[in-house]
Amino acid sequence: MLFDPEFKKALQRLTEPEKDKLILRLLKHDLVLANRLHFELLDTDSVKDKRAQLETSIIKKIERVSERYYSPGYLLMDAREISGDINNHVSITKDKYGEISLNCLLLKKLLELNNNRIETEEYGKAYTLCTYIVAKIFKILLLMQKQHDDLYLDFREDIETIGKFIGNNPNLMKIAIYNGLDVNWLIQFNIPENIYEIYKNLRQNGQLK
């Protein structure tokens, strides 16, 4: 939304108490912005501290949901909930590096503890979860392309590990192939430079859904 100059001037003419009241009223309707301001103005933890805390939380949550594994559908719901935690962290801290590393951790830990279960499920029952995993990988690869080359290499081990998990899982491999994900990109850490165009074309063809 664009604000015209007159509106901006009117806001600037407000008294300090009026501005304070207005800000507090607006923040009540935007919790993400409120949390971001709290983090920037008051929080003593750094972005790395917050990332480390969330890493611990992700591992614990995946271990807990894996212990009580019931079906791919329930595992998918749990993965989406954890993904929401990551999105919330990124919205508050603007942690672009963590957006990649935390999503890698989510997939790596999820597959480490559940790959055999996903493999032995009927293809139809595993389809939605596997498609979610493949779509998440594409998201990670797209985010990685925006990183500086030095940081890009930080994710190599995680990406290769995820690729090996997929390569050992027939259900995941089948869905990866169907959705245009070449697992060799991951295992060999050789991500195509035109990954965005590949992703865009796949989405236009109705894949990754």
C-alpha positions as a Markdown table, in Angstrom:
| # | Residue | x | y | z |
|---|---|---|---|---|
| 1 | Met | 0.0 | 0.0 | 0.0 |
| 2 | Leu | 1.3 | 3.4 | -1.0 |
| 3 | Phe | 0.8 | 6.4 | 1.2 |
| 4 | Asp | 0.4 | 9.9 | -0.4 |
| 5 | Pro | 2.6 | 12.7 | 0.8 |
| 6 | Glu | -0.3 | 14.6 | 2.5 |
| 7 | Phe | -1.0 | 11.5 | 4.6 |
| 8 | Lys | 2.6 | 11.3 | 5.7 |
| 9 | Lys | 2.7 | 15.0 | 6.6 |
| 10 | Ala | -0.5 | 14.5 | 8.7 |
| 11 | Leu | 1.1 | 11.7 | 10.6 |
| 12 | Gln | 4.2 | 13.8 | 11.3 |
| 13 | Arg | 2.0 | 16.5 | 12.8 |
| 14 | Leu | 0.6 | 14.1 | 15.5 |
| 15 | Thr | 1.8 | 14.7 | 19.0 |
| 16 | Glu | 4.1 | 12.1 | 20.6 |
| 17 | Pro | 1.4 | 10.8 | 22.9 |
| 18 | Glu | -0.9 | 10.4 | 19.9 |
| 19 | Lys | 1.8 | 8.6 | 17.9 |
| 20 | Asp | 2.4 | 6.3 | 20.9 |
| 21 | Lys | -1.3 | 5.4 | 21.1 |
| 22 | Leu | -1.6 | 4.8 | 17.4 |
| 23 | Ile | 1.5 | 2.6 | 17.3 |
| 24 | Leu | 0.2 | 0.4 | 20.2 |
| 25 | Arg | -3.2 | 0.1 | 18.5 |
| 26 | Leu | -1.6 | -0.9 | 15.2 |
| 27 | Leu | 0.7 | -3.4 | 16.9 |
| 28 | Lys | -2.2 | -5.2 | 18.5 |
| 29 | His | -3.4 | -6.1 | 15.0 |
| 30 | Asp | 0.1 | -7.1 | 13.7 |
| 31 | Leu | 1.7 | -9.6 | 16.1 |
| 32 | Val | 4.6 | -10.4 | 13.6 |
| 33 | Leu | 5.5 | -6.7 | 13.5 |
| 34 | Ala | 5.2 | -6.4 | 17.3 |
| 35 | Asn | 7.4 | -9.4 | 17.8 |
| 36 | Arg | 9.9 | -8.1 | 15.3 |
| 37 | Leu | 10.1 | -4.7 | 17.1 |
| 38 | His | 10.4 | -6.5 | 20.5 |
| 39 | Phe | 13.3 | -8.5 | 19.1 |
| 40 | Glu | 15.1 | -5.5 | 17.6 |
| 41 | Leu | 14.5 | -3.1 | 20.5 |
| 42 | Leu | 14.6 | -5.3 | 23.7 |
| 43 | Asp | 15.7 | -8.8 | 23.1 |
| 44 | Thr | 19.2 | -9.6 | 24.3 |
| 45 | Asp | 19.5 | -12.7 | 22.2 |
| 46 | Ser | 21.2 | -12.5 | 18.8 |
| 47 | Val | 19.9 | -13.9 | 15.6 |
| 48 | Lys | 22.3 | -16.8 | 16.0 |
| 49 | Asp | 21.0 | -17.4 | 19.6 |
| 50 | Lys | 17.4 | -17.5 | 18.3 |
| 51 | Arg | 18.4 | -19.8 | 15.5 |
| 52 | Ala | 20.2 | -22.2 | 17.9 |
| 53 | Gln | 17.2 | -22.2 | 20.2 |
| 54 | Leu | 14.9 | -23.1 | 17.3 |
| 55 | Glu | 17.3 | -25.8 | 16.1 |
| 56 | Thr | 17.0 | -27.5 | 19.5 |
| 57 | Ser | 13.2 | -27.2 | 19.4 |
| 58 | Ile | 13.0 | -28.7 | 15.9 |
| 59 | Ile | 15.1 | -31.7 | 16.9 |
| 60 | Lys | 13.0 | -32.3 | 20.0 |
| 61 | Lys | 9.7 | -31.9 | 18.1 |
| 62 | Ile | 10.7 | -34.3 | 15.3 |
| 63 | Glu | 12.0 | -36.9 | 17.8 |
| 64 | Arg | 8.7 | -36.7 | 19.7 |
| 65 | Val | 6.4 | -37.0 | 16.7 |
| 66 | Ser | 8.6 | -39.8 | 15.3 |
| 67 | Glu | 8.2 | -41.8 | 18.5 |
| 68 | Arg | 4.5 | -41.6 | 18.2 |
| 69 | Tyr | 4.4 | -42.1 | 14.4 |
| 70 | Tyr | 0.9 | -43.0 | 13.2 |
| 71 | Ser | 0.8 | -42.2 | 9.4 |
| 72 | Pro | 2.3 | -40.0 | 6.7 |
| 73 | Gly | -0.6 | -37.7 | 7.0 |
| 74 | Tyr | 0.0 | -37.0 | 10.7 |
| 75 | Leu | 3.7 | -36.6 | 10.1 |
| 76 | Leu | 2.9 | -34.1 | 7.4 |
| 77 | Met | 0.8 | -32.0 | 9.8 |
| 78 | Asp | 3.7 | -32.0 | 12.3 |
| 79 | Ala | 6.2 | -31.0 | 9.6 |
| 80 | Arg | 3.9 | -28.1 | 8.5 |
| 81 | Glu | 3.7 | -27.0 | 12.1 |
| 82 | Ile | 7.4 | -26.9 | 12.5 |
| 83 | Ser | 7.7 | -25.2 | 9.2 |
| 84 | Gly | 5.4 | -22.5 | 10.6 |
| 85 | Asp | 7.8 | -22.1 | 13.5 |
| 86 | Ile | 10.6 | -21.5 | 11.0 |
| 87 | Asn | 8.6 | -19.0 | 9.1 |
| 88 | Asn | 7.8 | -17.1 | 12.3 |
| 89 | His | 11.4 | -17.0 | 13.2 |
| 90 | Val | 12.4 | -15.6 | 9.8 |
| 91 | Ser | 9.6 | -13.0 | 10.0 |
| 92 | Ile | 10.8 | -11.8 | 13.3 |
| 93 | Thr | 14.6 | -12.0 | 12.9 |
| 94 | Lys | 15.0 | -11.7 | 9.1 |
| 95 | Asp | 17.4 | -14.7 | 9.4 |
| 96 | Lys | 17.9 | -15.6 | 5.7 |
| 97 | Tyr | 20.7 | -18.0 | 6.5 |
| 98 | Gly | 18.6 | -19.7 | 9.1 |
| 99 | Glu | 15.7 | -20.0 | 6.7 |
| 100 | Ile | 17.9 | -22.4 | 4.7 |
| 101 | Ser | 19.7 | -24.2 | 7.5 |
| 102 | Leu | 16.5 | -24.7 | 9.6 |
| 103 | Asn | 14.6 | -26.1 | 6.7 |
| 104 | Cys | 17.5 | -28.4 | 5.9 |
| 105 | Leu | 17.5 | -29.5 | 9.5 |
| 106 | Leu | 13.7 | -30.2 | 9.4 |
| 107 | Leu | 14.0 | -32.4 | 6.3 |
| 108 | Lys | 17.2 | -34.1 | 7.4 |
| 109 | Lys | 15.9 | -35.1 | 10.8 |
| 110 | Leu | 12.5 | -36.0 | 9.5 |
| 111 | Leu | 14.0 | -38.4 | 7.0 |
| 112 | Glu | 16.7 | -39.7 | 9.4 |
| 113 | Leu | 14.0 | -40.9 | 11.7 |
| 114 | Asn | 11.2 | -41.8 | 9.3 |
| 115 | Asn | 12.7 | -42.7 | 5.9 |
| 116 | Asn | 12.1 | -46.4 | 6.4 |
| 117 | Arg | 8.5 | -45.8 | 7.4 |
| 118 | Ile | 7.8 | -43.6 | 4.4 |
| 119 | Glu | 9.4 | -46.2 | 2.1 |
| 120 | Thr | 7.2 | -49.0 | 3.4 |
| 121 | Glu | 3.9 | -47.0 | 3.2 |
| 122 | Glu | 1.6 | -47.5 | 0.2 |
| 123 | Tyr | 2.5 | -45.1 | -2.5 |
| 124 | Gly | -0.9 | -43.4 | -2.4 |
| 125 | Lys | -0.7 | -42.8 | 1.4 |
| 126 | Ala | 2.8 | -41.4 | 1.1 |
| 127 | Tyr | 2.1 | -39.2 | -1.9 |
| 128 | Thr | 1.2 | -35.9 | -0.2 |
| 129 | Leu | 4.0 | -36.1 | 2.4 |
| 130 | Cys | 6.6 | -36.9 | -0.3 |
| 131 | Thr | 5.3 | -34.1 | -2.5 |
| 132 | Tyr | 5.7 | -31.7 | 0.4 |
| 133 | Ile | 9.3 | -32.9 | 0.9 |
| 134 | Val | 10.1 | -32.4 | -2.7 |
| 135 | Ala | 8.5 | -28.9 | -2.8 |
| 136 | Lys | 10.4 | -28.0 | 0.3 |
| 137 | Ile | 13.7 | -29.0 | -1.3 |
| 138 | Phe | 13.0 | -26.8 | -4.3 |
| 139 | Lys | 12.3 | -23.9 | -1.9 |
| 140 | Ile | 15.7 | -24.5 | -0.2 |
| 141 | Leu | 17.5 | -24.6 | -3.5 |
| 142 | Leu | 15.9 | -21.4 | -4.6 |
| 143 | Leu | 16.9 | -19.7 | -1.3 |
| 144 | Met | 20.4 | -21.0 | -1.6 |
| 145 | Gln | 20.9 | -19.4 | -5.0 |
| 146 | Lys | 20.5 | -16.0 | -3.3 |
| 147 | Gln | 23.4 | -16.7 | -0.9 |
| 148 | His | 26.9 | -15.6 | -1.4 |
| 149 | Asp | 29.2 | -18.4 | -2.8 |
| 150 | Asp | 31.1 | -18.7 | 0.5 |
| 151 | Leu | 27.8 | -19.3 | 2.4 |
| 152 | Tyr | 26.4 | -21.5 | -0.3 |
| 153 | Leu | 28.9 | -24.2 | 0.5 |
| 154 | Asp | 27.9 | -24.2 | 4.1 |
| 155 | Phe | 24.8 | -26.2 | 3.1 |
| 156 | Arg | 26.6 | -28.8 | 1.1 |
| 157 | Glu | 26.7 | -31.6 | 3.7 |
| 158 | Asp | 23.0 | -31.2 | 4.5 |
| 159 | Ile | 21.9 | -31.2 | 0.9 |
| 160 | Glu | 24.0 | -34.3 | 0.0 |
| 161 | Thr | 22.6 | -36.1 | 3.1 |
| 162 | Ile | 19.0 | -35.3 | 2.1 |
| 163 | Gly | 19.7 | -36.4 | -1.4 |
| 164 | Lys | 21.0 | -39.8 | -0.2 |
| 165 | Phe | 17.9 | -40.3 | 1.9 |
| 166 | Ile | 15.7 | -39.7 | -1.1 |
| 167 | Gly | 17.8 | -42.0 | -3.3 |
| 168 | Asn | 17.3 | -44.8 | -0.8 |
| 169 | Asn | 13.5 | -44.4 | -0.7 |
| 170 | Pro | 11.5 | -45.7 | -3.8 |
| 171 | Asn | 8.4 | -43.7 | -2.9 |
| 172 | Leu | 10.3 | -40.4 | -2.6 |
| 173 | Met | 12.3 | -41.2 | -5.7 |
| 174 | Lys | 9.2 | -41.8 | -7.7 |
| 175 | Ile | 7.6 | -38.6 | -6.6 |
| 176 | Ala | 10.9 | -36.6 | -7.0 |
| 177 | Ile | 11.2 | -37.8 | -10.6 |
| 178 | Tyr | 7.5 | -37.0 | -11.3 |
| 179 | Asn | 8.0 | -33.5 | -10.0 |
| 180 | Gly | 11.2 | -32.8 | -11.9 |
| 181 | Leu | 13.7 | -33.0 | -9.1 |
| 182 | Asp | 16.9 | -34.7 | -10.2 |
| 183 | Val | 18.3 | -36.2 | -7.0 |
| 184 | Asn | 21.8 | -36.1 | -8.5 |
| 185 | Trp | 21.6 | -32.3 | -8.1 |
| 186 | Leu | 21.6 | -33.0 | -4.3 |
| 187 | Ile | 23.9 | -35.9 | -4.0 |
| 188 | Gln | 26.6 | -34.3 | -6.2 |
| 189 | Phe | 25.8 | -30.8 | -4.9 |
| 190 | Asn | 25.4 | -29.6 | -8.5 |
| 191 | Ile | 22.4 | -27.2 | -8.5 |
| 192 | Pro | 21.4 | -25.9 | -11.9 |
| 193 | Glu | 21.9 | -22.2 | -12.4 |
| 194 | Asn | 18.4 | -22.0 | -14.0 |
| 195 | Ile | 16.7 | -23.7 | -11.0 |
| 196 | Tyr | 14.2 | -20.8 | -10.8 |
| 197 | Glu | 13.1 | -21.4 | -14.4 |
| 198 | Ile | 12.8 | -25.1 | -13.8 |
| 199 | Tyr | 10.7 | -24.5 | -10.7 |
| 200 | Lys | 8.5 | -22.0 | -12.5 |
| 201 | Asn | 7.8 | -24.3 | -15.4 |
| 202 | Leu | 7.0 | -27.2 | -13.0 |
| 203 | Arg | 4.5 | -25.0 | -11.1 |
| 204 | Gln | 2.9 | -23.9 | -14.4 |
| 205 | Asn | 2.5 | -27.6 | -15.3 |
| 206 | Gly | 0.6 | -28.2 | -12.1 |
| 207 | Gln | 3.4 | -30.1 | -10.3 |
| 208 | Leu | 4.8 | -29.8 | -6.8 |
| 209 | Lys | 1.2 | -29.7 | -5.4 |
